[in-house]
Amino acid sequence: MKRILISAGMIAVVGALAIGGTIAFYNDTETSTGNIFTAGSIDLKVDHTLATYDGEPCVSSCTETGGNLIVNGGFETPVVTDNGGQWQRYPDGSLTSWDITSGSGLELQRNGVAGAPHGGVQLAELDSDQPNSQSGIAQAVSTVPGGKYRLHFWYSPRPNNGPAGDNAIDYLVKITSTSGTILTGQVGTTDVGGGGTVWTEYVFDFIAVDGSTTIQFTDAGNQADTLGGYLDDVSMFALNCTETGFPYGGQCHLWDEQNLGQGDTFWNFPDIKPGDYGTNVISLHVDSNDAFVCLLPDNLVDSDNVPTDPELEFPDLTTTPVDGELSDYLEFFGWLDDGDGLYQVGETVVLPAGTPMNQIETELVAMNLTASQTISVGLMWCAGTQTGPLVTNDAGPVNCDGNGMGNIAQTDSVVSDFVAYAIQQRNNEDFQCSDVDLDTESN
């Protein structure tokens, strides 16, 4: 920490008053002490939260451990006593373990007054009994930074309620100490309630980045009419996950928020074939300064190795072993992901589909990362010709055609560093990833 101490400034107010030939002096001194200028810093940390190879996930086995971390997830307390013990609205401070984040309170229903609960005898309706009072609830849960967790909840549209969209519920997993979002989405967007409750379980895995994580639900219906989606049996468990290798070989390695070091490798595939493909989700965090972030290959070495006869049919301008073509035929697509590893229309495209590995630096859009925020970056790679979205709001899907690869890349290999680079946003408003010279930067 660099400190520059400003000398204490003296402010003196002096007054003179003549009385009977004498002079009285009135003095006051105010001192501003301990003035400091401190140079800012950026500390970038990286998670590797998801990886697939030819559709097979890296993490194949996660076991829930310990007890349910959500308290009163079935909304069984308080016990409903109003309206003949059928339904009751609970304002903030009166609902066991849940805080009211919006609306006038949360309505609990009992004994299937308008639809059977999933479990127990009570459920929550997020469009409360007060008109124009769509409810939001939240519960903060103690978590271990870097720990893996699984959230469950059960949702049903309210019976006999429509139109489509009026039963929608937003869910949100966020870092309690900041405004950072880990996971967000909506269920029931097109649901119209039938004659009874129809419960569907939703399950989401996530990695905590703070000592406290907040689980939040909000009514997202398009009618603030006191009728909306049902919620029941919310639960959350810590996970113990076992990493396994991929069926066709290759390293399967995930990690939590950390500074990258030896062995933290995103890709290590010894035998890829034309048409092979994969997906990775990488989460980025900076602690104190808004930053622009780039994910860039560096020290890329493309090697021919020992060419096969089919490969030798193609003209090659040099016979040196370091003259491979594989980085031309490994194509990438990148987007800001919501954590599920699937590109959806509206998610920001940061790397156009079909970008060769050796051109990522010139094509990648710098990503905005707010201090104490988490962003997830999805990367899809393809051995061959990749097609898909080129700019934000382009429709998917992302496809991989192995016919675009051919024999010229047989036996070739690519070895590269993959650098997460961050630079402060202030005074660098025109920054682009192509501006980065990793040979002169300290990473």
N, C-alpha and C positions, 0 to 999 in steps of 0.2 A: 504494500500500500504506500503510495507516494503522498506525502503530506506537505503542504506549503502553509506555513503559519503567517497570518497577516498580523502585523504589529497592532497592539491594542490602540484603538483610536480614542483620543481624549477630546471630550466635548465640554468646554467650560463656558458657563454663562456668568458674566461678571456685571454686577450693577453697582453704581455709586450713588450715594444719597448724602447731601450736605445738610447737617443739622447743627445749628449753633456753632459753626466753624469747625466741626469734626466730620470726618468721612468714615462711613461704615461700609465694608465690602461684604456682599452676599455672593456666595460661591456654591456651585453644584457640579459634581463630576459623575458622568455616566460612562461605563466602560463595557465594550463588547468584547468578550473573551473567547478564546478557543476557536477562532475562525479557521476553517479547514477546507481545502480543495482536495478531493480524492479522485484519482483516475479510475474510470469505470472498467469493467471487464465483461467478457462473455465466456461462459462455461457451457459448451454444447455437450449434451449427452444423447445417447442413441439406444433405442430398443430394437430388437428383431423379433417381432411378435407373431409372424405367420410366414410359412413357406410351404409351397406345394411343388411337385414335380410330376408332370403328366397327370394332373388331377389328384395325386395322392398327397395327403397332408403330412407335414413333418411330425407333428405331435399326434400320435395315434391313441394314446391312453392317458386320461386324466381322471384321478380319483378324488371325489369330494372327501374332505377331512374335517373333523371337528363338528361342532354344532352349527345350527342355523344362526347366522349373524344378524338377521332381521328380527326385531322384537315386534310382536303383535302383527305379523304379516298376514294373518287370517282375519284381522279386524274383529276379533271376538270380544274385545274390551274397548270402551265400556259396554255394558249390556244395555241394549236398547230398551227403554221403558216408555217413551212417548208414543202417542198415536196408537194406543192399544198394544204396545210392545212390538210394533211393526216397522217403524222407521223413525230416525231422529238425526238432526243435524248437529254436529259438534264443532264449535268455534275453536280457534287456535288456543292451545293450552289445556284443552279438555279431552284431547284424543290421545290415548296411550301410545307414547313413543314416536308419534308422527307429528311434524309441524305443518301447519297450514301455510302454504306459500302464495296462494291466490284464492280469491273468492271469499265468501262469508263463513265457510266451514266445510266439513265433509259429511255427506249423508251416509249413514250406515242403515242397512236393511236387515231384517231378522225373519227367520222362519219362512223364507221364500215368498214374501208378500207380493213381489212382482217378478219373481224368478228365483229358482233354487240356487244357493251358494255352491261353489265348487267343493268346499270342505267346511265342516263345522256348521253353524247356524246363522252366521252373519257374513255380509259382503259389503263392499264399498261402491257407491255410485259417484262418479266424478263430476256430474252436472247436478249441483245440489238443489235442494227444494226451493231455494230463493231464485226468482227470475234474474237473468243476467249475472249469475254468480257461478261461473264455471270454476271448479275447484282444482287446486294444486296441492300436493302433499309431498313431504320430503323427510328422509331419515338419514342422519349421519352415522356411519359405521366405522369403527376403528379398523384400520388395515395396515399391512406391512408394505412399505414402498418396495416395488419390484415383485410383490407377491401376486400369484395368479388366483382369480376368483371367478365364481360362476353365479350369475343371477338367474333366478326362475320367477316367473309370475304367470298367473292364469287370467285370461281375458274372455269376456263374453259380451256381445252386443246386448243391449237391454231388449227384452222381448217386446214385440209389437212397436218398436221404435224406428223411425226413419226421419228424413230421407237418407240415402247413402251418404256417409260421411258424418252423420250426427252422433255415431257411436265411437268415433275415433279417440284414442288416448295417446298422448306423447309419453315416452319414457326417456330418462336422462340419467347417465352416470357421470358425475363430475367430481373434480378435486375440491374438497371442502374448503381448503385454505385460500383458493384462488377461484377465478372464473373459468379455469381450464376444463374442457369437456373431454371425457374419455370415450363415451359411447352415447349415441342419441338416435332416436328413430320414432316411428309412429306405427301403431297397429289399429286395425278396424277402419281403415280409410274408406272402404267401399261396403262395409257391412250394414245390412238392414236386419233388425231383430225379427225372429220368427215367433212361434207360439210359446217357446220356453227358452231358458238359457242354453247356449251351446258353448262350452268352455274349450279354449285352446291354450296350451302351454307354450310360452316363449322362453327360450334359454339363450343366454349370452355370456361368453367368457371374456374377461378383460384382465389387464394388468394394472394394479394400483400404482400410483406414483407419489403418494402422500400418506401420512399417518392417519388420515381420515378421508373417507370417500362417501359422497352423498348420493343416495338413490332417490330419484324424484319422478313423480307421475303427475300429469296435468290433463284435464279434459281438453280435447282438441276438436270437439264436435262443432259442426257449422251452424248449430241452432242452440242459442243460450236459453233453452226452454224448460229447464229442470229435469230433462230426460237425457241420459247419456250412457256411455259404456260402463261395464262392471269390471271390478278388479278384485282378486281374491288370492290368498295363499302365496304371498310374496316371500321368497327365501333367497338366501345368499350363503355360499359356502367357500371356504378356502380350497384350493386345488393342489394336488400333488401330481405333477405331470411327468411322464416318461417319454423321452425322445427316442425315436426309432429311425433306422435308416430307410431309404427309399427302395422300392422293389427292384429298380434297375441299377442300384448302386448310387453312390454320391452321399456327401455329408449332409446330415440333418442336424442343424444347430440353431437354437433360439436362445436369446438372452434378454434380461431385463435392463432397465435404464442404467447406463454406465458409460465411462470413457472407454473407447475401443482400444484393444490391445492384441497381443499375439494370440492367434487361434480364433478370433472373432471374425469368422469368414461367412459371407453371405452365400457364396456358391463354390462348390467343389465337386464337379461331375466328371468322372473319368471316361465316360463312354456315351456321349449324347449322340443321337441319331437325327436325321432330317425329320422335322415335324414335332420333335420334342418341345415342350413348353413348360413354363413355370410361373408362379406368382410369389412375390415377397411383399410383406408389409413392414415398413420401417418407421418407427416413431421417433420424433425429434423433440428435444427440450432445451431451452436456454433459461438460465435462472434469473437474470437481472436486467438485461437490455434487449429491446426489440431488435430483431436481426433478420437479414436475408440469408437464406440457407440454400446450398447446392449440394447435390450428390454426384460426384464426378469420378470417372476412371482416371487412374494415374499410373505411371510406370508400366504402360501396356506393352507387352511383348507377344507378338503374333508369330508362332513357329510352325514351319512346315514339317519338322521332325523327319521321319523316314517316309517319303511319298510312296504310295502304292501305284501299281500299273495304271488303274483307272485315273488316278490323279495326274500321272505324268502325261496323259493325253492332252492336258491343257498347257498352252505355252506359258512359261514362267520366265521373267526377265532376269532372274538371278538364281543361282543354285545354292545360296547360303541357307542354312536351316532356319534362320530367323527371317522368314519371308512368307509367313502363312497368310491365309485369307479368312480365317474363321471369324475374326472380329467384323468383317464385312457382312457376314451371314447370320450373326447373332443380332436380332432386332428387338428393340425395347419400346414399351409404352409406359408412361407414368401419369399418375393422377393423385389428388388429395383424397384420401380414402376415409370413410366413416368408421373404419375398424373391422369391417366384415370381409375385406379382401376382394370385393366384387365392385367393378365399375358400374355406376348408375348415372344416367343422364342428369346433368346439373352439377356433378362433382367436377372440380376444377382440373382441367388437363394441364400438366406441367411438362410433358414430353410427348410429342406426336407419335402415334402408333407407326411402327415401321422404321424407327430411328436406329441405324446401325450402332453397335456398341462404341465404335471409334469416333462417332459424331455426337455423342451425348452432350459433351461440353458445349458445343455450339448451338444445340437445339433446346436444352433444358431451360425452363423458365424459373427464375429465382423465386423461392417460396418465402412468404411473409410469416415470421414466427414471433409472436408477442411474448414478452417476458413472462415466465411461469405458465405459459400455455403449452399444450401438447398438440402436435399435428402428426397425422399418420400419412405416409406416402406409400401408395401402391405401385409396384413395378411388375410388369409382365414381360417375360422374355420369350423369344421364339427362335428355334433353329430353322431358318428358312425365311419365307416372306410373311410378314405380319401386317394385317390390315385392321383398321378400327378407327376410333375417334382421332381427329387431328387437332381440334380446338374444343374448348369448353362448350357444352350443350350438344355436341355431336352425339348421335346415338351409337350404341354398341351393336353387336358384340365385338370382342377382339378375337380375331381368327389367326391361326398359324398354318401355313401351307409349306410342307417340307419340300415340295418340288422346286422351290426357289433356291435351294441350297446346292444340290448337285455334288459331283465327285471331286470338284476342285478343292474342297475343304477336308477331304478324308485325311485322317491322321493328324490334322492340324490341332494346335492347342493355343489357348489364350491364357496368359497369366497377367493379372492386373491388381493393383490396389484399388479400393473403392473408398473415396474420401468424403466425409461429411464436413463441409466447409461453411462457417458462419462468419458474417461481418455485420457490425452494427448498422442499423438503418440510418441513424442520424448522420447527416453530412455525406451520405452515400446514396442519395435518392435515386440516382440514375444507374445503380449497380446492375450488372448482368452476369450470369454465370460464365459467359465467354470471356469476361474480364479477368478471371482468376488465372494466375500463373503459379501453379502448385510448386514449381521448382524454386520459387523465391519466397514462398510462404512457410511459416512455421505451423505445422499441423499437430 
